[in-house]
Amino acid sequence: MRGLLVVNPAATTTTERVRDVLVTALSADLAVETVITKGRGHAAELAQRATETGIDVVITLGGDGTVNEVANGLLRDGPNPDAPALAVVPGGSTNVFARALGYSASPVEATGELLAHLREGTSRRVGLGHARWSDQSRWFTFCAGMGLDAEVVGRVERKRSGGRGNSAGLFLRSGVARYSAGAGRGHPRITLDVEPDRTATAPAAEGPPAGEDAATGPDRELDVVVVCNTVPWTYLGDRPVRACPEASFDTGLDVLGLRRLHLSSLLRVTSQMLTGERGPHGRNMLLEHDLDVIRLRATPQAPFQMDGEYLGQHAEVTLTSHPAALRVIA
């Protein structure tokens, strides 16, 4: 079996020692080539080339950004049953995709788990999301978001480019700072339009706000939208953050929306996402499950992110669910 190991040297917890241990372990079972990425987009190029050169499995050692790039490279021409499988070893700060697949957060332990899967020949196909905006399109593995969520991601990216290390604390401080600076006031309103025949849950556990009819159709006016392809949405240290508790790689996309971005509701929904299995609920929230198509329209443009990467301000984004799009070693 031929493998390609894609290493992001800038990932938070990736070290030369971890890389050497991983290469040595993999070499016992694979004819493995190791390539260290040189910058943004390189991992996607490597993965696309792997689909053309007979590679059996592409293994990432990096964070969720590296995983996203490799997935996009493997799916450059759409889902392909003959494409290489994707395997992941966590090397970033949160590693949502790897942990959602059941891997340990420790890269050393995850390497042992990966080798066991390879020796047993176990793999599965997972559904992914795909987004289109302006003249661009891209796959995402676990989440997308429009509004405050994306603003915080953008702020964290700017901090990291200035030399700050990535951490849960940095996200929390950035979120508070963005809200305090006015992200909760005068922000764009986001219209959510979902595929009507796949809406599976009521807009909110305790019903819509007073004066609003829950049966008026799929269009909703929101301040914040989070789209999930799996559970969890992210991690706060070791604690999973469950924005959409029913989300799964085996179903369509799920949505959590906040109708109004008040500090009290923001604190309440954060607490609900961190505690218990029920997840967010309340009159200010909208929750949809197992959707084929999601359209987001913002007036004016709103910030947008996918898999923890800030992608700028956009007026309209269409997200679609693609079942069994990618084979993974898990």
FENGIDA-V418556 format. One record per residue. PSI is psi in radians with two decimals (NA if undefined). BURIAL is I if it has 16 or more other C-alpha atoms within 10 Angstrom, else O. D_LAST is the distance of its C-alpha to the last C-alpha in Angstrom with 2 decimals. Layout:
PSI BURIAL D_LAST
PSI BURIAL D_LAST
This chain:
2.36 O 16.68
2.33 I 17.52
2.64 I 15.62
2.13 I 16.91
2.04 I 16.45
2.05 I 17.78
2.20 I 19.35
1.86 I 21.13
-0.28 I 23.95
-0.07 I 25.07
2.65 I 21.95
-0.82 I 23.02
0.27 I 21.46
2.17 I 20.97
2.84 I 23.54
-0.62 O 24.74
-0.79 O 24.13
-0.74 O 20.43
-0.77 I 20.21
-0.71 O 22.19
-0.75 O 20.15
-0.77 I 16.92
-0.77 I 18.85
-0.77 O 20.39
-0.77 O 17.25
-0.57 I 15.55
-0.36 O 18.92
-0.37 O 18.89
-0.31 O 16.20
2.67 I 16.61
1.64 O 19.66
2.36 I 18.65
2.36 O 20.84
2.26 O 20.90
2.27 O 22.45
2.22 O 23.53
2.62 I 24.00
-0.09 O 27.62
3.14 O 27.49
2.34 O 26.26
-0.33 O 25.16
-0.70 I 24.61
-0.67 I 20.78
-0.71 I 21.10
-0.74 I 23.65
-0.73 I 21.57
-0.71 I 18.65
-0.73 I 21.29
-0.60 O 22.91
-0.55 I 19.75
-0.30 I 19.76
-0.11 O 23.33
0.28 O 23.17
0.31 O 20.80
2.42 I 17.86
-0.64 I 14.72
2.36 I 12.17
2.16 I 13.17
2.27 I 12.01
2.39 I 13.52
1.72 I 15.35
-2.82 I 17.05
-2.88 I 17.07
-0.47 I 16.29
-0.70 I 19.15
-0.74 I 17.71
-0.78 I 14.42
-0.78 I 16.83
-0.79 I 18.98
-0.73 I 16.43
-0.71 I 15.16
-0.59 I 18.89
-0.74 I 19.63
-0.51 I 17.15
0.38 I 18.64
-0.68 I 22.18
0.35 O 23.54
2.97 O 21.36
2.37 O 18.34
2.02 O 18.42
-0.32 O 16.68
0.04 O 17.58
2.73 I 16.26
2.66 I 13.95
2.76 I 10.22
2.30 I 9.31
2.55 I 7.64
2.39 I 9.04
2.13 I 11.16
2.27 I 13.35
0.12 I 16.96
-2.78 I 18.67
-0.56 I 20.47
-0.70 I 18.24
0.89 I 14.74
-0.82 I 14.20
-0.81 I 11.29
-0.76 I 9.20
-0.55 I 10.51
-0.48 I 10.14
-0.13 I 6.33
0.10 O 7.35
2.66 I 7.95
2.72 I 11.61
-0.43 I 14.26
2.22 O 15.66
-0.57 I 14.75
-0.83 I 15.81
-0.70 O 13.77
-0.59 I 10.58
-0.76 I 11.60
-0.71 I 11.94
-0.70 I 8.52
-0.78 I 7.24
-0.68 I 10.11
-0.74 O 9.43
-0.74 O 6.26
-0.73 I 8.69
-0.58 O 11.53
-0.16 O 10.36
0.53 O 9.41
2.34 O 6.36
2.94 O 5.15
2.81 O 6.47
2.38 I 9.31
2.57 I 10.21
2.58 I 13.86
2.89 I 15.50
2.69 I 19.04
2.38 I 21.80
2.48 I 25.02
2.35 O 28.46
2.50 O 31.41
-2.16 O 34.67
0.41 O 33.99
2.79 O 30.41
2.71 O 26.95
2.60 I 23.42
2.62 I 19.84
2.63 I 18.26
-0.63 I 14.75
-0.45 I 15.71
2.79 I 19.50
2.81 I 22.98
2.64 I 26.35
2.33 I 30.09
-2.47 I 32.84
-0.70 I 32.86
-0.88 I 29.09
-0.58 I 29.37
-0.73 I 32.62
-0.75 I 31.03
-0.76 I 28.25
-0.70 I 31.08
-0.72 I 33.10
-0.72 I 30.32
-0.72 I 29.83
-0.69 O 33.57
-0.75 O 33.61
-0.64 O 30.89
-0.38 O 32.77
0.09 O 35.73
-0.01 O 34.03
2.47 O 32.67
2.61 O 29.43
2.46 I 26.65
2.84 I 26.37
-0.65 O 26.22
-0.64 O 29.99
-0.70 I 30.54
-0.77 I 28.92
-0.83 O 31.04
-0.67 O 34.20
-0.67 I 33.63
-0.79 I 33.24
-0.73 O 36.44
-0.72 O 38.23
-0.71 I 37.42
-0.78 I 38.57
-0.51 O 41.65
-0.06 O 42.51
0.12 O 42.71
-0.38 I 39.25
0.06 I 40.06
2.41 O 43.38
0.39 O 44.37
2.86 I 40.81
2.55 I 39.90
2.43 I 39.42
2.19 I 36.31
2.19 I 36.60
2.17 I 33.53
2.05 I 33.65
2.77 I 30.93
2.06 O 30.68
-0.51 O 33.02
0.05 O 31.68
0.11 O 28.23
2.14 I 29.42
-0.27 O 28.18
2.81 O 29.56
2.74 O 32.89
-0.60 I 33.56
2.61 I 33.97
-0.64 O 34.00
0.29 O 37.70
2.90 I 38.82
2.90 I 39.83
2.75 O 42.39
2.39 O 46.02
-0.02 O 47.53
2.39 O 44.27
2.09 O 43.51
-0.28 O 39.89
0.38 O 40.63
-0.08 O 41.92
3.14 O 38.97
-0.30 I 35.66
2.25 O 37.26
2.54 I 37.04
2.13 I 38.51
2.81 I 36.29
-0.57 I 36.38
2.41 I 32.64
2.24 I 29.63
2.25 I 25.95
2.22 I 23.39
2.46 I 19.89
-0.10 I 16.82
3.08 I 14.86
2.35 I 15.81
3.09 I 16.99
-0.77 I 19.26
-2.99 I 19.38
2.53 I 20.06
1.62 O 23.50
-2.11 O 22.93
0.00 O 20.66
2.16 O 21.65
2.47 I 19.58
1.93 I 21.85
1.63 I 21.48
-0.74 I 23.48
1.59 I 22.27
-0.30 I 21.11
-0.03 I 20.21
2.56 I 18.10
2.60 I 14.76
-0.28 I 12.43
0.02 I 13.93
-3.06 I 17.51
-2.82 I 19.88
2.58 I 20.90
2.69 I 22.54
2.37 I 25.59
2.21 I 27.40
2.53 I 30.92
2.17 I 33.83
-0.70 I 37.21
2.34 I 39.13
1.36 I 38.01
2.64 O 40.16
-0.70 O 39.49
-0.76 O 39.68
-0.58 I 37.10
-0.75 I 34.79
-0.67 O 35.03
-0.82 O 34.58
-0.59 I 31.42
-0.76 I 29.92
-0.74 O 30.75
-0.60 I 29.31
-0.40 I 25.95
-0.30 I 25.82
2.29 O 27.07
3.06 O 26.01
-0.26 O 23.75
-0.64 O 26.35
-2.97 I 25.97
2.51 I 28.82
2.67 I 31.86
2.99 I 35.50
-0.41 I 38.20
-0.02 I 37.26
2.66 I 33.67
2.31 I 32.17
2.17 I 28.80
2.56 I 27.45
2.48 I 24.36
1.11 I 22.60
2.52 I 24.66
-0.80 I 24.79
2.38 I 27.08
2.22 I 28.21
2.26 I 31.24
2.18 I 32.34
2.21 I 35.93
2.47 I 37.53
1.93 O 41.25
-2.68 O 41.74
2.64 I 38.55
2.66 I 35.82
2.58 I 33.18
2.47 I 29.68
2.70 I 26.29
2.33 I 22.71
0.63 I 19.64
0.29 I 22.27
2.20 I 24.45
2.27 I 28.04
0.32 O 29.19
-3.01 O 32.83
2.37 I 35.10
2.65 I 35.01
-0.45 I 37.05
2.33 I 34.62
2.35 I 30.88
2.20 I 29.23
2.37 I 25.57
2.60 I 23.93
2.38 I 20.79
1.74 I 18.97
2.52 I 16.74
0.73 I 13.82
-0.50 I 14.85
2.38 I 11.90
2.27 I 9.15
2.65 I 5.97
1.90 I 3.80
NA I 0.00
